[in-house]
């Protein structure tokens, strides 16, 4: 598959936060299709896991397609500083990939990569869609398990999720969940 269109700040409707244009179309298709596959597995009695960045209309698609099925919604929400550092840490690997792919010739991604390096040096966001994701996550309803996975490896996140799933919630009301707080599985 080619032609992936990641969102840029211009692809977000300021009023709703929904993605627009080609980036919005691709995001909607990706989330809807992932949910359709998960629904097919769930209907066959198989536990399905959808892993993606779910923001704004992605959550609406998730609730629409998976309606009536039990869902354990987990949000991995590290601090922005941790996400920025991960982006910075990936820059050498990305540079090696681009050099291997394009050699010494100018490549179409050179300017964008140079911009990310400059942003990292200046303490600015390395990814131009960081703000879109942050605003989209902030608009999610306060349900599910929200985790700050900083300092956890993938196995640690799984163990944390499994352990939290076994604890009762005790939460009341509609306030935003705190990291590590469990909400019951929701039926959409």
C-alpha positions as CSV (number, residue, x, y, z in Angstrom):
1,X,0.0,0.0,0.0
2,X,1.3,3.5,-0.7
3,X,0.0,7.0,-0.4
4,X,-0.4,7.1,3.4
5,X,-1.4,10.6,4.5
6,X,-0.5,11.4,8.1
7,X,-2.4,14.4,9.5
8,X,-0.9,17.8,9.7
9,X,-2.3,20.8,11.7
10,X,-4.3,21.9,8.6
11,X,-6.2,18.6,8.5
12,X,-8.0,19.2,11.8
13,X,-11.3,21.0,12.1
14,X,-10.7,23.5,14.9
15,X,-14.4,23.4,16.1
16,X,-14.8,19.6,16.3
17,X,-11.2,18.3,16.3
18,X,-12.2,15.8,13.5
19,X,-9.7,15.1,10.8
20,X,-10.5,16.4,7.4
21,X,-9.4,15.8,3.8
22,X,-7.4,12.7,2.7
23,X,-5.9,12.2,6.2
24,X,-9.4,12.1,7.7
25,X,-10.7,9.6,5.1
26,X,-7.7,7.3,5.7
27,X,-8.0,7.5,9.4
28,X,-11.8,6.8,9.4
29,X,-11.2,3.8,7.1
30,X,-8.4,2.4,9.2
31,X,-10.4,2.6,12.5
32,X,-13.6,1.3,11.0
33,X,-12.0,-1.6,9.3
34,X,-10.1,-2.5,12.4
35,X,-13.3,-2.5,14.4
36,X,-15.1,-4.6,11.7
37,X,-12.5,-7.2,11.9
38,X,-12.6,-7.1,15.8
39,X,-16.4,-7.5,15.6
40,X,-16.2,-10.5,13.4
41,X,-13.7,-12.2,15.8
42,X,-15.8,-11.2,18.8
43,X,-19.0,-12.6,17.2
44,X,-17.1,-15.9,16.7
45,X,-16.3,-16.0,20.4
46,X,-12.6,-14.9,20.0
47,X,-11.2,-12.1,22.0
48,X,-10.0,-9.3,19.7
49,X,-7.5,-6.5,20.4
50,X,-7.6,-3.3,18.4
51,X,-4.4,-1.3,18.8
52,X,-4.4,2.1,17.2
53,X,-4.4,5.8,18.0
54,X,-8.1,6.4,18.8
55,X,-9.2,10.0,18.9
56,X,-12.4,12.0,18.3
57,X,-14.3,10.3,15.4
58,X,-12.3,7.1,15.9
59,X,-14.0,6.6,19.2
60,X,-17.4,7.3,17.5
61,X,-16.6,4.6,14.9
62,X,-15.5,2.2,17.6
63,X,-18.7,2.6,19.6
64,X,-20.8,2.4,16.4
65,X,-19.2,-0.8,15.0
66,X,-18.7,-2.6,18.3
67,X,-22.1,-1.6,19.7
68,X,-23.6,-4.2,22.0
69,X,-20.3,-6.0,22.6
70,X,-18.3,-5.8,25.8
71,X,-15.2,-3.6,25.3
72,X,-12.2,-3.0,27.6
73,X,-11.0,0.4,26.5
74,X,-7.4,1.1,27.4
75,X,-5.6,4.4,26.8
76,X,-1.8,4.5,27.0
77,X,-1.2,8.2,27.8
78,X,2.4,9.0,28.6
79,X,3.3,12.6,29.2
80,X,4.0,14.8,26.1
81,X,7.6,15.1,27.2
82,X,8.0,11.3,27.0
83,X,6.5,11.2,23.6
84,X,8.7,14.0,22.3
85,X,11.8,12.2,23.7
86,X,10.7,9.0,21.9
87,X,10.5,11.0,18.7
88,X,13.9,12.4,19.2
89,X,15.4,9.0,20.0
90,X,14.0,7.6,16.7
91,X,15.8,10.3,14.6
92,X,19.1,8.4,14.2
93,X,17.2,5.3,13.2
94,X,15.1,7.3,10.7
95,X,18.3,8.9,9.3
96,X,19.9,5.5,8.7
97,X,16.7,4.3,7.0
98,X,16.5,7.3,4.7
99,X,20.3,7.0,3.9
100,X,19.9,3.3,3.1
101,X,16.8,3.9,1.0
102,X,18.0,7.0,-1.0
103,X,21.8,6.8,-0.7
104,X,23.7,10.1,-1.1
105,X,21.1,11.6,-3.4
106,X,18.6,14.1,-2.3
107,X,15.4,12.4,-1.2
108,X,11.9,13.7,-1.0
109,X,11.8,13.4,2.8
110,X,15.0,15.3,3.4
111,X,13.4,18.7,4.2
112,X,10.8,17.1,6.5
113,X,13.5,15.1,8.3
114,X,15.8,18.2,8.7
115,X,12.7,20.0,10.2
116,X,12.3,17.3,12.8
117,X,16.0,17.5,13.7
118,X,15.7,21.3,14.1
119,X,12.5,20.9,16.1
120,X,14.2,18.4,18.4
121,X,17.2,20.8,18.9
122,X,14.8,23.6,19.7
123,X,12.6,21.7,22.1
124,X,9.6,21.8,19.8
125,X,7.4,18.9,18.8
126,X,9.2,16.5,16.5
127,X,6.0,15.4,14.8
128,X,3.7,18.0,13.3
129,X,0.6,16.0,14.2
130,X,1.4,15.9,18.0
131,X,-1.2,18.7,18.7
132,X,-3.9,16.9,16.8
133,X,-3.4,13.7,18.8
134,X,-3.2,15.6,22.1
135,X,-6.5,17.4,21.4
136,X,-8.1,14.3,20.2
137,X,-7.1,12.3,23.3
138,X,-8.4,15.2,25.5
139,X,-11.8,14.9,23.8
140,X,-12.2,11.2,24.6
141,X,-14.9,10.3,27.1
142,X,-13.7,9.5,30.6
143,X,-14.1,5.7,30.4
144,X,-11.8,2.7,30.5
145,X,-8.3,2.3,31.9
146,X,-5.9,5.2,31.4
147,X,-2.3,4.3,31.9
148,X,0.9,6.3,31.9
149,X,3.2,3.6,30.5
150,X,6.4,5.6,31.1
151,X,9.0,3.3,32.5
152,X,7.1,0.1,31.5
153,X,8.1,-2.2,28.8
154,X,5.4,-3.9,26.7
155,X,5.2,-6.9,29.0
156,X,4.9,-4.5,32.0
157,X,1.9,-2.7,30.3
158,X,0.2,-6.1,29.7
159,X,0.7,-7.2,33.3
160,X,-0.6,-3.8,34.5
161,X,-3.7,-4.1,32.3
162,X,-4.4,-7.6,33.4
163,X,-3.9,-6.8,37.1
164,X,-6.1,-3.6,36.8
165,X,-8.8,-5.6,35.0
166,X,-9.1,-7.8,38.1
167,X,-9.6,-4.8,40.5
168,X,-13.0,-3.3,41.1
169,X,-13.4,0.3,40.0
170,X,-15.0,2.2,42.9
171,X,-15.1,5.3,40.7
172,X,-18.2,7.4,40.8
173,X,-19.3,10.2,38.5
174,X,-18.1,11.5,35.2
175,X,-14.7,13.0,36.0
176,X,-11.7,12.1,33.8
177,X,-9.9,9.0,34.9
178,X,-6.5,9.1,36.5
179,X,-3.6,6.9,35.4
180,X,-4.1,3.4,36.7
181,X,-7.8,3.8,37.5
182,X,-10.0,1.1,36.2
183,X,-13.5,1.5,34.8
184,X,-15.8,-1.5,34.2
185,X,-15.9,-2.9,30.7
186,X,-18.4,-0.8,28.7
187,X,-21.0,-2.1,26.4
188,X,-21.5,0.3,23.6
